[in-house]
Amino acid sequence: MSKQESIKDIIKSYLDERARTDELFAKSYAKKNKSIDECCTYIFGEALKNSTAFASNAQGCMMDNDVVYGMAVHYYDEDDIKVNKLPSNVRTSASTTTPAKPVKLTEEDEKKAREEAIKRLTEEQYAMLKKKPSRSKKEATEVKQMSLF
């Protein structure tokens, strides 16, 4: 399975779930003139428009999942959407992350973590105060005036 196919699968599974839970979107999702391939091409084209150059002949764009899913829904909702064809040298990639599982702490662990955090913050603030240059008062320089006599 290539990277692009996995992106399509991820987007398709989101859209399938959305259509299952949203009747209004299900009607748009069932349109005969729309396809997941063209949907992904639309998303890639929009990403390419928003990309920035970071090296010679190289561009990149990072997009949050919600933005990508929003573009996919927009593609299916709009009938007169323009899909830009991608140049042949454009490659796509995606990374998925699983959200971290929340950790349950006991009251004792919470109290200990809080005390450690306060202690660490106190030490950091104290260190910052020590690093600040002391403001020395400028010594008043005497202005000597030449005597004309």
Secondary structure, DSSP 8 states (H G I E B T S, - for coil): --HHHHHHHHHHHHHHHHHHH-HHHHHHHT-TT--HHHHHHHHHHHHHHH-EEEETTEEE----HHHHHHHHHHHHH-SS-------TT-----------------HHHHHHHHHHHHHHHHHHHHHHHHHS-----------------
